[in-house]
Amino acid sequence: MHESAALSRCVGWLGWLGCVVGRPKHGFAVRVDTWVDRSFTNVRATLLDSGSGLPEYLNPRVYEPWVHGFCSDSASPGLPGADLYQRVVMLLGLDLALRKNAQPH
């Protein structure tokens, strides 16, 4: 189907919605740190403390600048803000899983 034919179908709310839903997705960044309360500000302490299992699997010299950049709301060299947020949230998830699995059952 030609682009003009597809656009002509987009009439009214439902037509427009169908066109948006049917288009290829390219993603978009969401700052998840804006969804949480003040307790989330302990990201630096959580990810960089001695109880974190991250250094067993990842090089701290790589991810520490991400954590500091995230916590100070500044860019990390060579890493756009949206990518910075994604990486820190992934680190938090990994850290949480490692801590949970390290606890005796």
N, C-alpha and C positions, 0 to 999 in steps of 0.2 A: 504494500500500500504506500502511496506517495505521501510525503509529509503534509502537503496541502489537503489531501483527502482526510488524513487523520485529524488535522486541525479543524476541518469543517464539521467533524462529528462532535467537536467540543462545544456544544451549545447548552447553556444552562448549567446549573450546579452539578447535576449527576454526570453530564457529559464531560464537564471539566475534570471532575474527580476521577472518572474512568480514564481519562487521558493521562493524568498525573500518575495514577497507580500503574498504568500499563507501560510507562516509560522506563528505560534502563536506570538503575540506581547507581549513583556515584558517591554516596555517603555524605555526611556532614558532621561537623564537630559539635559536641555538646559539652559544656563545662559542667561536669557532674559535681565539682566542688561547690557549686552554687545551690545544690539540692540538699546539702547536709548542714547540720548544726555546728556549733563551735567546737565540739569534741573532735571533729574531723581535723582540726588544726594541728593535732599531734602526729601528723604524717611523718615529719622529720624524726621525731623520737621513736616512732614505731619501726620505720624502715632502716634506721641507722643504728639502733641500739644493739647491744651484744646478744640479745635474745633472738634476734632475727636469724633465720636460716638462709637468707638470700646469699650471703657470701660463699656458702658451700656450693652454690650452683652458678652464680653470676659474679662478674668482676665488679667490686664496689667502685673502682675508679671510673667505670662506665656509667653506673646509675646514680652515684652520689650527686653529680652536677644536676641531674634531672630532678632529684628530690629537693635540692636547695633552690633550683629555679622555680619549681612548683610552689614551694613554701613562701618564697619571697615575691611571687607573682611577676617574675622576670623571665626573659627568654634564656634558653640554654643554647650555647653556641652550635649552630648548624641544625637546630631542631625547632621547627615552628611550634607555637603555643598549643595548637590542637594535638599535635603528636606528643608533646610533653605531657599533657593531661592523660592521654590514653596510656602512655607508658607507666606513669605513676599509679594509675588505677590498676593496671595489670600487676605491677609490683605489689600493691596492697593485697590483691587477691592471692597471689602466690605466697606472700608472707603469711597471710591468714591460714592458708591450707597447710603450709609447713609447720606452723605453730600447733595447729589442731592435730596433725599427725604425729607430732613429737610428744604430745601428752599421753601419759599411760591411760589405757582404756579400762 
